[in-house]
Amino acid sequence: MDSPKVILVCDDQPDVLVALELLLKDAGYRAKLTSTPSELLDALHTVRADVALTDMNFARDTTSGGEGLALVDMI
């Protein structure tokens, strides 16, 4: 049996993380949850993820998506 694909999830809203974890689990994936861009970047060193799913807006700027785009560039 193949192990489930791992999705590295980053969102600063705990309720969103819980909802995504449940949805992904029901779809047969395993979610590794992080709540800040720095946590996601740290997790990349220890978690073998198949894909990253990230929020686009965090504490610095909540409307432009700039933080999320910068995070994608760093990934």
URKA-V861072 format. One record per run of one state. SS is the DSSP state (~ for helix, > for strand, _ for the rest). FROM is the first residue (numbers start at 0). LEN is the number of residues. Records with the same first field share a line. If there is no record, write none. Layout:
SS=FROM-LEN  FROM-LEN
This chain:
_=0-5  10-3  26-3  34-2  43-7  54-11  74-1
>=5-5  29-5  50-4
~=13-13  36-7  65-9
